[in-house]
Amino acid sequence: MKKLSLLVLMLSATLACQKDDATGADRACGTYKSGQSLRTGPDGGCYYLNSNGNKTYVEREACKC
């Protein structure tokens, strides 16, 4: 039973960081130190959009999904 619960938990965490099904957009995953909204990219990278609209990647541990 513990193995099944662990498997379900791991699967839920994996699915939470994948792209939104309806829009195909990257998924929101928390807030960075200076208040920017963090998102998870297609390869699992963690980033926010800077003032120029470009992706600025940060450490993956910053994303909370």
C-alpha positions as CSV (number, residue, x, y, z in Angstrom):
1,M,0.0,0.0,0.0
2,K,2.9,2.4,0.8
3,K,4.4,1.8,-2.6
4,L,1.1,2.6,-4.4
5,S,0.7,5.8,-2.3
6,L,4.2,6.8,-3.2
7,L,3.7,6.1,-6.9
8,V,0.5,8.2,-6.9
9,L,2.3,11.1,-5.1
10,M,5.2,11.0,-7.6
11,L,2.8,10.9,-10.6
12,S,0.8,13.8,-9.2
13,A,4.0,15.9,-8.7
14,T,5.1,15.1,-12.3
15,L,1.8,16.1,-13.8
16,A,1.6,19.3,-11.8
17,C,4.7,20.7,-13.6
18,Q,3.7,19.8,-17.1
19,K,2.1,22.2,-19.6
20,D,-1.5,23.2,-19.3
21,D,-3.5,20.8,-21.5
22,A,-6.0,23.4,-22.9
23,T,-3.6,26.1,-23.9
24,G,-0.2,24.5,-24.2
25,A,1.3,27.3,-22.1
26,D,4.0,26.7,-19.5
27,R,2.7,26.2,-16.0
28,A,2.9,28.8,-13.2
29,C,5.0,27.5,-10.3
30,G,5.4,30.1,-7.6
31,T,7.1,33.5,-7.1
32,Y,10.8,34.4,-7.4
33,K,12.7,36.4,-4.7
34,S,11.9,39.8,-6.3
35,G,8.3,39.1,-6.9
36,Q,8.2,37.8,-10.5
37,S,5.9,34.9,-11.3
38,L,7.9,31.7,-12.0
39,R,7.0,29.3,-14.8
40,T,8.2,25.8,-15.7
41,G,9.4,25.4,-19.3
42,P,9.1,22.4,-21.6
43,D,12.3,20.8,-20.4
44,G,11.7,21.5,-16.7
45,G,13.6,24.7,-16.5
46,C,12.4,27.4,-14.1
47,Y,12.1,31.0,-15.4
48,Y,10.3,34.3,-15.2
49,L,9.7,36.9,-17.9
50,N,11.9,40.0,-17.4
51,S,11.0,43.6,-18.2
52,N,11.9,43.0,-21.9
53,G,9.6,40.0,-22.1
54,N,12.5,37.6,-22.3
55,K,12.8,34.4,-20.2
56,T,15.3,34.6,-17.4
57,Y,16.1,31.2,-16.1
58,V,16.7,30.6,-12.3
59,E,17.6,27.5,-10.3
60,R,15.0,24.8,-10.6
61,E,14.5,24.5,-6.9
62,A,12.9,28.0,-7.0
63,C,9.8,26.5,-8.7
64,K,7.3,25.1,-6.2
65,C,5.4,22.6,-8.4
